[in-house]
Amino acid sequence: MLCKIAVVLSLLPAPAFAQLRVVSLNASNTGASTSAPRADMSSILSAIGAAESDDPLLPGASGITRPIDILCLQESRSSATTGVAYAALMNQIYSTDRYAAGTLDGATSGAGTQVVVYNTEAVTLQAMAAVGTVTATGSPRQALRYTFRPNGFISDAADLVIYNTHFKAGSATSDRSRRNVEAGDIRADADTFGGGRNLIYLGDFNVARDTEPMYATLSAAGTAKAIDPIRAPGTWSDAAAFKPIHTQSPWDPALAAQTGFNGTAGGMDDRYDFQLISQAVDAGTSGLQYAVNSYNAFGNNGTHAQDAPINSGAGADARVLNALAGILDHLPIVADYNLRPRLGLNLPGDANLSLTTDLTDFSILAAHFNATGQTWFAGDFNADGVAGISDFSILASNFNTSAARPAQVPEPGMCSAIAAMLVIWARHRRPLRANLALAQIV
């Protein structure tokens, strides 16, 4: 029987390295006739999902390729129109039904509201809230706060809180003042969560430099201090040194007749769109960490001409660049975030984050037994860098446990699997990989 179990365990799949891909995009879908994704949006979203994320300010790339998990949109008509339509498009792209739209719309004095679309197989939407008040001297639109829990986590300490924002546009003193009012509302709300929380501030900031009051307010010291993950402070507007991180405007007027979209002209010369993160996300202390070298303004690798449309460069396939230049006047901001499971945040022994400890988790640990440099996803549950005997003990103690139900007496079919674990546990002094130890049992 144990030999058969060894064969079965060797065939069970190991989990993929776990990340979340978060995208922010001002897609200009506020009109009654333009509330849905435009014709080339499918090319853009599918290309984002197929691309290896790459911060153009750093050498190399992140090594991460995955579909979008959370898509935050600005300038949307409503969740019921724009949100639902984008969720349907994502489901069409991947031939699935796993994408859903949020249901909350914020108050607005113009240029629509923000919406969110998310992958239900990756995250669970725990809560939504509108932040701030729309006034003539303050926010033109409410910021929207979404609280997501990465699937496979059992503690709210690992929840991800996203602020989806669209700040007041313009360079007048009154515009800067109104942006700062909104930033103050957002920071006051974020500070109530206390320290150690996973926060992302994203959206269309409409800001030209890091010395502007609203940016200083977001990044001021405190429990919810916003951090630029790419560490690129400065005066971004029309500065060639920041060309690889500019986000506005990719639009090519020459394509207007073909696409029917009339965007903001002037070419690529501003960093208006952002994802900023909290200290917890920067350090990875609460189950989620920014993946270094993943942040990018999609389609921009700095090869385009200054003040020219994005399709003058080579930051993506020509078809994708023309789609970006044809239907958008803001580039999508893409960033990946590594999941960092640990005891207290996750079910002990749940290597593949299925919320159940079972034979698959045992197979994962067995495949990496006694190996160093391992993570939770390889069976290192106590974070000592080794998938070892103490990790087997953790798994055995929680075997056949689900986050949805308490531990129970195992069914007869599970008894032999537990026996196999105990054999490995008893042989822990032998320098053999667990799956080899099983294979020798007769």
C-alpha positions, 0 to 999 in steps of 0.5 A: 500500500505504501509503495502505491502511495509513493507513486501517487505522491510523486505524480501530484502537482506542486503549486506555481510560485504565487503572486498577484498582478495588480493593474491600474488604468484610466481607460476613459469609459464615462460616456453612455456609448463608451462605457464598455471596453473599446475594440482593441482593449482585448489585445491590451489586457491579454498582452499584459497577462502574457508579458513578463513584468519588467521595471525599465529602470532596473536591469533584467526582468522579474521572471513573473508572467501571469494574468491580471488578478486585480484591475482598477479602472478610472474614468468609468461610467459605473460598476454595473456598466463599465465594471461588468463589461470589463469582467465579461471581457476578461472572462472571454479572454481566458474562457472562464467565469472567474472574473467579477466586478465590484458593485460600489460607485463613488460620488462624482462631479465629473469624469465618472467614477472608479471600478474594480474587476478581480479574479475570484480564484486569486482573491476574495473581495471582503469589503468596499467603501467610498472615502472623502466627500465631493466638494467644489474645493476638495475632491472632485470624485470619491476615492474607493477603498477595496479590501481583498483577502488573497485566497489561501490566507485565513487571517485579516492581517494579510488583507490587501487594502487598495485605494482606487483614486482619480485626483483633480486635474490641472496645474492651478493653485486651486487644483493642487489644493484640491488634490491635497484635500483628497490625499488628506482624506485618504491618509486619514482613512488609511491611518485608521488601519494601524501599522503593518497593513498591506496598502496600495494607493493607485490611480490617476494622480494628475501630479507633476512632481514629488514636491506637490502637497498631495504627494507629500501628504500621501508619503508623510511619516505614519502607519500608512506612509506611501512608498514609491516601489521604484524609488523615482522621486523628482519633477517628472513632467516633460523630463527626459530622464523619466521617459521610461516611467511616463504614463501620459499621453500614449495617444496617437491622433493619426489613429483617431479616424480608425478607432473613434477615440479622441484622447489627450494629445501632446505625447508621452511626457508625464508620470500621472499614474501610480501604484504606491505601497505601504511599508508592510508591502515593501518589506513583506511583513504581512503576507504580501510583498512588492516583487522587485523589477515588476513595476512598469507603465505597460508598453513603455521601455523608454524607446519612444520619442519624447513628447510622441505617441507610445507607438513611436517606441518598441516597448511591446509588439507593434499591434499592442502599441497601436492598440495603446496609442489608438484607444488610451491616453494613459498607460496601464500601470502593472505591478506584481506582488509576491504572496508570503505565507507564514504561520498565523496567516495561513493554515499550518501545512497548507503548502498550495494554499488550498485551505486544506492540508492533504496529500498534495501538501504532503507530496510538495513537502516530500519532493523538497525534503531536506532541501535548503533555501525553501519557502512555504510553497515548498513545505518550509512552514516554520520559515527556517529555510529547510523543508525538514522534519519539523515541517513534517511534524506541522503537516502531520499535526494538521493533516486533513484539516480545513480552514472551513472545518475543524480537524477531524478523525481521518477517514480510513482511506487517509490512514495509510497516508498518515502512516507514510508520513510517520515512516518519514518522520521516524527516518528523519536522521537519514539523509534521504529525500522523503520520496526516495524513503517512501519508494524503498518501503516494501 
